[in-house]
């Protein structure tokens, strides 16, 4: 796996103007993986055996070197697209909050804590990032879940709100900025860019399905009108929808309806299907309505409404009482693709939440407290690109299922069907420690003992 990982990140040569800059990028990438504990730049330098030499160039790699974070993901996009065996490519989108401590970091500010309790709104100091992940349908080949491969990671803008007694011009300027630069406009810009990158990767004939959550199911996103691209998003249960009127002078039918009313109505019958979720194929029920219109959202753009029925379950095997999960209401701009494909892709979108958890918990996203204006967006993107190349290398070499190439699981994890991020990282560390000749090419001096000893750096 280490050879394929080095091969993928070696394609960053087109990103950097000098070979020594490429070697420094590879060295820092390997240092992040082999570092134990907090994933800071200083620890990555120490783990690679360069803690007794001048480390200024390693920090200037992010603060002064001219390179675009988007270019780091181009070889990952090309290799990931080659692994998709369907007529369409699915991309999951979501934004995440990365907690920070420095109050002088540009782009940071107070934000609502999504993990806070429902009965009280908590605020934390941090920064928001938008991520897109290509969802690999590994369940088509083997008994394993879908896997998300991040292909973009960018910082969302944050503007300081003027005071109440500030001049009216400042308030108007602030309103104009938040309208022009927000998460929805960043999503549309990013989706257009990815459509072009996927075309350059040799997938011009494949439909691009973008799966989003409720915050991106709005007028800006659904009316983007990107070529060969459709959007599937979760909507509210009380959204007012309309059918097209049969009268010539009226476009909307005077009677409106909501997705919740469609779910409770007996006029529309449920249909059955199986989706792969949580490692198994599961039965669900859904309703479908075509050519509906969201008058106060997308206006005259035709949409398709999909209502997924609540799934019942039991907390224990011997329990008599049934519990029900919340229903889901989906709106999509795609009126032609099989509805079962769109529902399956909506369930696959959960893998981007797994990406966020692994990036923060295992890769240390947000732990490097950089303050330079150029380093703030580059360090997280570099870390996510390293994580993405590592996961992709493991899938290509070992497949999506867990096999004997990984370490023996403890007794309480015997039912694990696919390798976790820590499993893949442990395997890659083992191969790095046992490949000293390959590491010396990039000026890396590492071993298992060094990884442990330098964890106190």
KAKAFEN-V183635 format. One record per pair of residues at least 4 apart in sequence whose ideal C-beta (glycine too) atoms are under 8 Angstrom apart, sorted by the first residue. I is the first residue (numbers start at 0). J is the second residue. If there is no record, write none. Layout:
BEGIN
I J
I J
END
This chain:
BEGIN
0 4
0 392
0 393
0 396
0 397
0 423
0 426
0 427
0 430
1 5
1 427
1 430
1 431
1 434
1 437
2 6
2 437
3 7
3 392
3 395
3 396
4 8
4 388
4 389
4 392
4 427
5 9
5 25
5 437
6 10
7 74
7 75
7 78
7 388
7 391
7 392
8 24
8 25
8 28
8 74
8 384
8 385
8 388
9 21
9 25
10 73
10 74
11 15
11 21
11 24
11 25
11 70
11 71
11 74
12 18
12 21
13 70
13 73
14 21
14 24
14 66
14 67
14 70
14 71
14 73
15 20
15 21
15 24
15 64
15 66
16 20
16 65
17 21
18 22
19 23
20 24
20 60
20 64
20 66
21 25
22 26
22 441
22 442
23 27
23 56
23 57
23 60
24 28
24 60
24 381
25 29
25 441
26 30
26 47
26 49
26 441
26 442
26 443
27 31
27 40
27 43
27 44
27 47
27 57
27 60
27 381
28 32
28 381
28 384
28 385
28 388
29 33
29 47
29 431
29 438
29 441
29 443
29 445
30 34
30 42
30 43
30 44
30 46
30 47
30 443
31 38
31 43
31 362
31 363
31 382
31 385
32 385
32 389
32 424
32 427
32 428
32 431
33 46
33 47
33 428
33 431
33 432
33 445
33 450
34 38
34 39
34 42
34 43
34 46
34 363
34 450
34 453
34 454
35 46
35 450
35 451
35 454
36 42
36 454
37 42
37 363
37 366
38 42
38 43
38 362
38 363
38 364
38 366
38 367
38 382
39 43
39 363
39 366
39 367
39 368
40 44
40 57
40 58
40 61
40 367
40 369
40 378
41 45
41 54
41 456
42 46
42 453
42 454
42 456
43 47
44 49
44 50
44 54
44 57
44 456
45 49
45 50
45 453
45 456
46 445
46 449
46 450
46 453
46 456
47 442
47 443
47 444
47 445
48 443
48 444
48 445
48 449
49 54
49 57
49 442
50 54
50 453
50 456
54 58
55 59
56 60
58 62
58 374
59 63
59 64
60 64
61 369
61 371
61 373
61 374
61 377
61 378
61 381
62 369
62 371
62 373
62 374
63 373
66 70
66 71
66 377
67 71
68 72
68 152
68 153
68 376
68 377
68 380
68 381
68 384
69 73
69 151
69 153
69 192
71 75
71 380
71 381
71 384
72 76
72 149
72 150
72 151
72 152
72 384
72 387
73 77
73 196
74 78
74 388
75 79
75 148
75 149
75 150
75 384
75 387
75 388
75 391
76 80
76 133
76 150
76 193
76 196
76 197
76 200
77 81
77 200
77 201
78 82
78 391
78 395
79 83
79 133
79 135
79 148
79 150
79 391
80 88
80 133
80 197
80 200
80 201
80 202
81 200
81 201
82 135
82 391
82 394
82 395
83 88
83 133
83 135
83 136
83 202
83 205
84 136
84 139
84 140
85 136
85 139
85 205
86 205
86 206
87 205
87 206
87 207
87 208
87 336
87 340
88 133
88 197
88 202
88 205
88 206
88 207
88 208
89 133
89 134
89 136
89 208
89 209
89 210
89 344
89 347
90 131
90 132
90 133
90 134
90 150
90 190
90 193
90 207
90 208
90 209
90 210
91 131
91 132
91 134
91 147
91 209
91 210
91 211
91 347
91 348
91 350
91 351
92 129
92 130
92 131
92 186
92 189
92 190
92 209
92 210
92 211
92 215
92 351
93 129
93 130
93 211
93 212
93 348
93 351
93 352
93 355
94 127
94 128
94 129
94 130
94 155
94 182
94 214
95 127
95 128
95 130
95 355
95 359
96 110
96 112
96 113
96 123
96 125
96 126
96 127
97 125
97 126
97 127
97 128
97 359
97 364
97 365
97 379
98 123
98 124
98 125
98 365
99 104
99 107
99 124
99 125
99 126
99 365
99 368
100 124
100 368
101 107
101 368
101 370
102 107
102 124
103 370
104 126
104 368
104 369
104 370
104 375
105 372
105 375
106 126
106 154
106 156
106 157
106 375
106 376
107 124
107 125
107 126
107 157
108 124
108 125
108 126
108 157
108 159
109 122
109 123
109 124
110 122
110 123
110 124
110 125
110 127
111 115
111 120
111 121
111 122
112 120
112 121
112 122
112 123
115 119
115 120
115 121
116 121
125 365
126 154
126 155
126 157
126 365
126 375
127 154
127 155
127 157
127 182
128 152
128 153
128 154
128 155
128 379
129 151
129 152
129 153
129 154
129 155
129 182
129 185
129 186
129 189
130 149
130 151
130 152
130 351
130 354
130 355
130 383
131 149
131 150
131 151
131 189
131 190
131 193
132 147
132 148
132 149
132 150
132 350
132 351
132 354
133 147
133 148
133 150
134 145
134 146
134 147
134 210
134 344
134 347
134 348
134 350
134 351
135 145
135 146
135 147
135 148
135 394
135 399
136 145
136 347
137 141
137 143
137 144
137 145
137 146
137 394
137 398
137 399
138 142
138 143
138 144
138 145
138 275
140 398
140 399
141 398
141 399
141 400
142 278
142 400
142 416
143 278
143 398
143 399
143 400
143 416
143 417
144 275
144 276
144 277
144 278
144 350
144 399
144 416
144 417
145 275
145 347
145 350
146 350
146 390
146 394
146 399
146 417
147 350
147 351
147 353
147 354
148 387
148 390
148 391
148 394
149 354
149 358
149 383
149 384
149 386
149 387
150 193
150 196
150 387
151 189
151 192
151 193
152 379
152 380
152 383
152 384
153 185
153 189
153 376
153 380
154 375
154 376
154 379
155 181
155 182
155 185
156 176
156 180
156 181
156 185
158 173
158 176
158 177
158 180
160 173
161 165
161 169
161 170
161 173
165 169
165 170
166 170
167 171
168 172
169 173
170 174
171 175
172 176
173 177
174 178
175 179
176 180
177 181
179 184
180 184
180 185
181 185
182 186
182 214
182 215
183 187
183 215
183 217
183 219
183 220
184 188
184 219
185 189
186 190
186 211
186 215
186 219
186 220
187 191
187 219
187 220
187 223
187 225
188 192
189 193
190 194
190 207
190 209
190 223
190 225
190 228
191 195
191 223
191 225
192 196
193 197
193 207
194 198
194 207
194 225
194 226
194 227
194 228
195 199
196 200
197 202
197 205
197 207
198 202
198 203
203 227
205 227
206 227
206 228
206 229
206 336
207 225
207 227
207 228
207 229
208 228
208 229
208 231
208 333
208 336
208 341
208 344
209 228
209 229
209 230
209 231
210 230
210 231
210 232
210 344
210 345
210 347
210 348
211 215
211 216
211 220
211 230
211 231
211 232
211 233
211 348
212 216
212 232
212 233
212 348
213 232
213 233
213 234
213 235
215 220
215 230
215 232
216 220
216 221
216 232
216 233
216 234
216 330
217 221
217 296
218 222
218 296
218 297
218 298
219 223
220 230
220 232
221 230
221 232
221 293
221 296
221 297
221 300
221 302
221 330
221 332
222 297
222 298
222 300
223 228
223 230
229 331
229 332
229 333
229 336
230 331
230 332
230 333
231 329
231 330
231 331
231 333
231 341
231 344
231 345
232 329
232 330
232 331
233 327
233 328
233 329
233 330
233 345
234 238
234 258
234 328
234 329
234 330
235 258
235 328
236 257
236 258
236 259
236 262
236 326
236 328
237 257
237 258
237 259
238 257
238 258
238 293
238 296
238 328
238 330
239 255
239 256
239 257
239 293
239 294
239 295
240 255
240 256
240 257
240 258
240 291
240 292
240 293
240 294
240 302
240 304
241 251
241 252
241 254
241 255
241 256
241 291
241 292
241 293
241 294
242 251
242 252
242 290
242 291
242 292
243 250
243 251
243 252
243 290
243 292
244 249
244 250
244 251
244 252
244 253
245 252
249 253
250 292
250 299
251 292
251 294
255 294
256 260
256 261
257 261
258 262
258 304
258 306
258 328
259 263
259 328
260 264
261 267
261 286
261 288
261 304
261 306
262 286
262 306
262 308
262 326
262 328
267 286
267 288
268 286
269 284
269 285
269 286
269 308
270 284
270 285
270 286
270 287
271 282
271 283
271 284
272 282
272 283
272 284
272 285
272 339
272 342
273 280
273 281
273 282
273 283
274 280
274 281
274 283
274 342
274 343
274 346
275 279
275 280
275 281
275 343
275 346
276 281
276 346
276 349
277 281
278 416
278 417
281 310
283 307
283 308
283 310
283 342
284 307
284 308
285 305
285 306
285 307
285 308
285 338
285 342
286 305
286 306
286 308
287 303
287 304
287 305
287 306
287 338
288 303
288 304
288 306
289 301
289 303
289 334
290 301
290 302
290 303
290 334
291 301
291 302
291 303
291 304
292 297
292 298
292 299
292 300
292 301
292 302
293 297
293 298
293 300
293 302
293 330
294 298
297 302
300 332
301 334
302 330
302 331
302 332
303 330
303 331
303 332
303 333
303 334
303 338
304 328
304 329
304 330
305 328
305 329
305 330
305 331
305 338
305 341
305 342
306 326
306 327
306 328
306 329
307 326
307 327
307 328
307 329
307 342
308 326
309 323
309 324
309 325
309 326
310 323
310 324
311 321
311 322
311 323
311 324
312 321
312 322
312 323
312 324
313 318
313 320
313 321
313 322
314 318
314 322
327 345
329 341
329 342
329 345
331 341
333 341
336 340
336 341
337 341
338 342
339 343
340 344
341 345
342 346
343 347
344 348
349 353
350 354
351 355
352 356
353 357
354 358
354 386
355 359
356 360
357 361
357 362
357 386
357 419
357 420
358 362
358 364
358 382
358 383
358 386
359 363
359 364
359 365
361 420
361 421
361 424
362 382
362 383
362 385
362 386
362 420
363 367
363 382
364 379
364 382
364 383
365 379
367 378
367 382
369 374
369 375
369 378
370 374
370 375
371 375
373 377
374 378
376 380
377 381
378 382
379 383
380 384
381 385
382 386
383 387
384 388
385 389
386 390
386 420
387 391
388 392
389 393
389 423
389 424
389 427
390 394
390 420
390 423
391 395
392 396
392 427
393 397
393 418
393 423
393 426
393 427
394 398
394 399
397 402
397 404
397 405
397 418
398 402
399 417
400 416
400 417
401 405
401 408
401 415
401 416
401 417
401 418
401 422
404 426
405 418
405 422
405 423
405 425
405 426
406 422
406 425
406 426
408 412
408 413
408 415
415 419
418 422
418 423
418 426
419 423
420 424
421 425
422 426
423 427
424 428
425 429
426 430
427 431
428 432
428 447
428 450
429 433
430 434
431 438
431 445
432 445
432 446
432 447
432 450
434 438
435 439
435 445
435 446
436 440
438 443
438 444
438 445
439 443
439 444
444 449
445 449
445 450
446 450
447 451
448 452
449 453
450 454
END
